Amino acid sequence: MTQVIERGYTLSDRKPARQPVIIMNVDSVTFRKEYHLDPMWFILLPSLAAVCLIIPLCFLLLPLLNIKTTGTPAAYIGMFVLFYPFAGLALYDLFRYRLIITAEGIKCLDWLSTFQIEWSDIVKIEHGAKGYLLITQQPIRTSNPLVTFGRSLQGMSNSTSLSYYMWRWEHNGLKEDFQKYAPHLFSN
């Protein structure tokens, strides 16, 4: 169903429109819900980033406080080179990790890759020590071939973990979305 305005104004010049202006194409609207990392990660990752930023600065401040150190300038530079990428990665992960639920399936974004799983491809959900594990019929192909290869070496080519979304599963409606779109997983 498409809604149309017969007499309206174009957005660019505010003159009366000569042709109907399409406001919204209702046929193309689909359900999409995004789940970010559990709230625990919003505390842990910035804390990790802060520690990674502060440690090199502490070693830099020791000589300024007249505390004798045996480190060389190269060691201090090495501390920055070692710790600052971890701080950046922790903050990047905070906003990159995401689980997107649509009527077609699941899209997972992590720090190295993206992959999609159709609802019909999910065989079962197992609950283990590290959280829920999605088992699929087909091997999961990620956007990064190295990650796909690494997953196959670990024996994870047909599964993915939902451990970063445990709180969302139990308290934020993720389980209900799975029950809505993949009821075959809960028929036991």
N, C-alpha and C positions, 0 to 999 in steps of 0.2 A: 504494500500500500504506500503510495507516494502522496505527500501533502503538497499542494501547490497554491501559490498566491497569484490570483489573476491580475489584480491591480496592486502593484507595489512599487517600490523604489529599488533601484540597483544600489549596492553598497558603495560603489566607487564614486558616483556623481550625483546621487540623490535626485535624479530625473525619473519621471515615470517610466517603468519598464515596458518595453514593447512586446516582450515575450514573457510567458509565465516564468517565475523564478522558483526553482526547486528549493524548498526549505530543508527537507529531511527525507532521505530515502529509508523508510522503515524496514524494508526487506533486508538491508545490509547490517542492521543492528544485531550484534551477537553478544552473548554473555561472556564476560571476561573479569576474572577476579585475581588480584595479585596478593601473594603472601610473601612478606619479607621475613628475614631471620627472626628467630625467637627473641623476646625481650632481653633474655640473659646475654645474648651476643651484643646488644646495644650498650651493655655495660663493659663486657670483657674486651671487645675489640678496641674501643677508644682508650681503655686503661692500658692495654698492650702497646698501643701507639704512643701514649704518653710516656711510658717507661722507656720505649725505644728512642724517644726524642730526648729524654732527660739524662740517660746514662752517659752519652758522649759529652754532654754539657757539664756534667759533674767532674769528669776528668779534665775538662778544659779549665774549670774554675779552681782546681786544687793549687796550681802555681800562683794564681792571683791571690789566694788566701795565705801565701807564704808556707804552704805545706810542701815539703820536698817530695818530689816524685822521681822515679827513674825512667819514666817514659820519654820517648823521643817524639818530635812533631809528627813523624810518619805514623807512629802508633795512634796518636790522637786522630789523625786523618783516617786511619784504618777503622777506628771506632765509628766515625760518622758514616763511612762507606758500608760498614757492616750493619749498623742499626737503623739508619734512616730508610733504606728500602723496605724493611719489615714494618716500619711505622706507616709508610705509604700503602703497603699491601693490606694492612689491617684496616685502614680507613676505606680503601677501595672495595674490599670485601663487604664492608658494612652496607654499601649502597648497591653493589652488583648482585649479590646473592638474592635470588628471587624464584618463586614458584608461581607460574601463571596457569590458572585453571580456565579452560574454555569448554564449550560444548563438544569440540572435536577431540580434546585430550589435554595433556599437560606439557608445558614448556618449562624447562629448568635452565636457569642461568647461574653459572658459578664463575669463579675467577679466571678460568682458562677457556671455557667453552660454553656452548649452548646446545641443548638437544630437546627433541620433542618425542612424546610417546602418545599414541592414540589409545583411547579408553579400551577399545577392543583388543589391543595388544597386551594389556596387563592381565597376567594369569592369576596372580594372587598377591596378597600382602602378608608378609611374615613379620611377627613381632619378635625381635631378638634383644640382646643385651644393649646394643647401640641404638635401638629405636626400631622404627618400621622400615621394612625393605620391600620395594616394589619388584616383583619378578615378572619379566616380560617374555613373550614367545620369541621375538626376534632380537638379535643383538642390538644394543643401543648405539647409534651412530651420532657422534658429536660433531660440532663444527670444527674441532681441532683433531686432525688425524693422530697426533701424538697422544692425546688424551684417550682416544678410542683404543689405540694400541696398548697404552698403559692399563686401561680397564680390563682388556682381554688377558694381559699378563697376571693381573690380580685375581682373575676369575670372576670379575664383576661385569662381564660384557652383557649379560642378560638381566641385570638388576641395578637398582640405584637406591641409595639410602635417603630417608626423609628425616634423618637425625637432627638436622638444623631447624626443622619445623615441628618438633614434638609438641611444644606448647601450643602452637597454632592448631595442631591436630586435635588436641584435647579440649582447648578452651576457645578457639576462635573460628570454628566453622569449617575447617579443612576436611575433617572427617565427614561432615554432612555433604560437602560438595562431592566427595568420592562416592558416598552412598547415592547421591542424586544421579551422577553420570555413569557410575560403574556398579550398579546393584549386584552384578554377578560375583563381585568380590566378597559380598556380605551374605550370601545365600546359605552359608553353612549353619 
